[in-house]
Amino acid sequence: MTVNVLVLGAGGRIARWAVDMLGREDVELTLLTREQTRLPDVPPGARVVEGGVRDPEVLGQALQGQDVVYANLAGDLDEQARAIVAAMGAASVRRLVFVTALGIYDEVPGAFGRWNTQTIGTGTLRTYRAAADTITTSGLDYTILRPAWLSDKDEIDYEVTTRGEPFRGTTVSRKSVAALAVDIIKDPSRWVGADVGVNKPGTEGDRPVFD
Ligand SMILES: NC(=O)c1ccc[n+]([C@@H]2O[C@H](COP(=O)([O-])OP(=O)(O)OC[C@H]3O[C@@H](n4cnc5c(N)ncnc54)[C@H](OP(=O)(O)O)[C@@H]3O)[C@@H](O)[C@H]2O)c1
């Protein structure tokens, strides 16, 4: 069955890998970006919508007929999450895959955890946590991804930790996060209600380990 997928923040660096992979799958792609020139290659048949997720008209139109929303956003994630949840409810679209970051649940242990909180900053972590809270209490069929520090390596190598477990490792490639998102999008019945940390095995350390 063809899955209709809306990618929010399609020009983002994780999303670019995902869009490239999705272009080879049995999916109908809609790509939302604030600036079309920032999109790299648009797969044949993909629809591009220009605009921000906090514009209810743009988002509402882009959501029509979608099965899955994959959100790869940054910045005022709390307000963006509220806008997405409201628009998905109005459009009766239920499945959401949403990228946040490690540390939002104070789940990163030890010296690396302390460094992570200080470096990302409590303000940003609170904003990202608020976004996750909006989504987990929304009643939508969500999956939240909490990646480790990101690299642009052309590799897929990751493991996950569930919510409530201490975060493992310090880094992961954007391509790995994209691969996990694509796996979920291809079979949206999996990972419903999951909220997972994503890291490369063997990258434990007091600081990000980009081996
Ligand atoms: N850097 C790290 O090590 C790290 C680690 C863990 C998690 N994260 C988080 O993982 C997420 C994804 O990472 P990434 O590297 O793919 O990020 P990225 O390249 O910065 O992409 C984020 C995208 O969000 C879009 N965006 C922001 N506000 C928007 C709005 N109101 N409406 C529509 N689009 C909007 C941007 O669109 P435009 O192109 O239009 O600006 C951009 O394409 C980010 O939230 C990041 O903070 C980062």
The ligand as an SDF file (V2000), in Angstrom:
LIG
                    3D

 48 52  0  0  0  0  0  0  0  0999 V2000
   23.1750   19.1390   16.1740 N   0  0  0  0  0  0  0  0  0  0  0  0
   23.0910   18.0850   16.9540 C   0  0  0  0  0  0  0  0  0  0  0  0
   24.1100   17.4580   17.2980 O   0  0  0  0  0  0  0  0  0  0  0  0
   21.7350   17.6080   17.4140 C   0  0  0  0  0  0  0  0  0  0  0  0
   21.6530   16.5240   18.2910 C   0  0  0  0  0  0  0  0  0  0  0  0
   20.3860   16.0260   18.6480 C   0  0  0  0  0  0  0  0  0  0  0  0
   19.2340   16.6230   18.1420 C   0  0  0  0  0  0  0  0  0  0  0  0
   19.3480   17.6980   17.3100 N   0  0  0  0  0  0  0  0  0  0  0  0
   18.0960   18.2730   16.7890 C   0  0  0  0  0  0  0  0  0  0  0  0
   17.6550   17.4530   15.7140 O   0  0  0  0  0  0  0  0  0  0  0  0
   16.7760   18.2200   14.8830 C   0  0  0  0  0  0  0  0  0  0  0  0
   17.0680   17.9740   13.4300 C   0  0  0  0  0  0  0  0  0  0  0  0
   18.4510   18.1440   13.1640 O   0  0  0  0  0  0  0  0  0  0  0  0
   18.9660   18.6230   11.7150 P   0  0  0  0  0  0  0  0  0  0  0  0
   20.4410   18.5920   11.7530 O   0  0  0  0  0  0  0  0  0  0  0  0
   18.2360   17.8920   10.6480 O   0  0  0  0  0  0  0  0  0  0  0  0
   18.4380   20.1540   11.7780 O   0  0  0  0  0  0  0  0  0  0  0  0
   18.4600   21.2880   10.6660 P   0  0  0  0  0  0  0  0  0  0  0  0
   19.3380   20.9270    9.5400 O   0  0  0  0  0  0  0  0  0  0  0  0
   18.7200   22.5620   11.4030 O   0  0  0  0  0  0  0  0  0  0  0  0
   16.9550   21.2800   10.1370 O   0  0  0  0  0  0  0  0  0  0  0  0
   15.8980   21.8400   10.8350 C   0  0  0  0  0  0  0  0  0  0  0  0
   14.8440   22.2780    9.8570 C   0  0  0  0  0  0  0  0  0  0  0  0
   13.7590   22.8760   10.5810 O   0  0  0  0  0  0  0  0  0  0  0  0
   13.1680   23.7880    9.7130 C   0  0  0  0  0  0  0  0  0  0  0  0
   12.3030   24.7270   10.4420 N   0  0  0  0  0  0  0  0  0  0  0  0
   12.5850   25.4180   11.5540 C   0  0  0  0  0  0  0  0  0  0  0  0
   11.5090   26.1570   11.9160 N   0  0  0  0  0  0  0  0  0  0  0  0
   10.5440   25.9040   11.0050 C   0  0  0  0  0  0  0  0  0  0  0  0
    9.1990   26.3350   10.8150 C   0  0  0  0  0  0  0  0  0  0  0  0
    8.6060   27.2130   11.6590 N   0  0  0  0  0  0  0  0  0  0  0  0
    8.4880   25.8400    9.7640 N   0  0  0  0  0  0  0  0  0  0  0  0
    9.0680   24.9770    8.9080 C   0  0  0  0  0  0  0  0  0  0  0  0
   10.3270   24.5220    9.0250 N   0  0  0  0  0  0  0  0  0  0  0  0
   11.0520   24.9910   10.0570 C   0  0  0  0  0  0  0  0  0  0  0  0
   14.3160   24.4610    9.0270 C   0  0  0  0  0  0  0  0  0  0  0  0
   13.7980   24.9370    7.8250 O   0  0  0  0  0  0  0  0  0  0  0  0
   14.4880   26.0880    6.9580 P   0  0  0  0  0  0  0  0  0  0  0  0
   15.4520   25.3390    6.0950 O   0  0  0  0  0  0  0  0  0  0  0  0
   13.3430   26.6570    6.2360 O   0  0  0  0  0  0  0  0  0  0  0  0
   15.1630   27.0360    7.9390 O   0  0  0  0  0  0  0  0  0  0  0  0
   15.3100   23.3100    8.8300 C   0  0  0  0  0  0  0  0  0  0  0  0
   15.1850   22.7570    7.5600 O   0  0  0  0  0  0  0  0  0  0  0  0
   16.9210   19.6790   15.3250 C   0  0  0  0  0  0  0  0  0  0  0  0
   15.8310   20.0360   16.1360 O   0  0  0  0  0  0  0  0  0  0  0  0
   18.1890   19.6500   16.1790 C   0  0  0  0  0  0  0  0  0  0  0  0
   18.1930   20.6450   17.1820 O   0  0  0  0  0  0  0  0  0  0  0  0
   20.5770   18.1980   16.9340 C   0  0  0  0  0  0  0  0  0  0  0  0
  1  2  1  0
  2  3  2  0
  2  4  1  0
  4  5  1  0
  4 48  2  0
  5  6  2  0
  6  7  1  0
  7  8  2  0
  8  9  1  0
  8 48  1  0
  9 10  1  0
  9 46  1  0
 10 11  1  0
 11 12  1  0
 11 44  1  0
 12 13  1  0
 13 14  1  0
 14 15  2  0
 14 16  1  0
 14 17  1  0
 17 18  1  0
 18 19  2  0
 18 20  1  0
 18 21  1  0
 21 22  1  0
 22 23  1  0
 23 24  1  0
 23 42  1  0
 24 25  1  0
 25 26  1  0
 25 36  1  0
 26 27  1  0
 26 35  1  0
 27 28  2  0
 28 29  1  0
 29 30  1  0
 29 35  2  0
 30 31  1  0
 30 32  2  0
 32 33  1  0
 33 34  2  0
 34 35  1  0
 36 37  1  0
 36 42  1  0
 37 38  1  0
 38 39  2  0
 38 40  1  0
 38 41  1  0
 42 43  1  0
 44 45  1  0
 44 46  1  0
 46 47  1  0
M  CHG  2   8   1  16  -1
M  END
$$$$
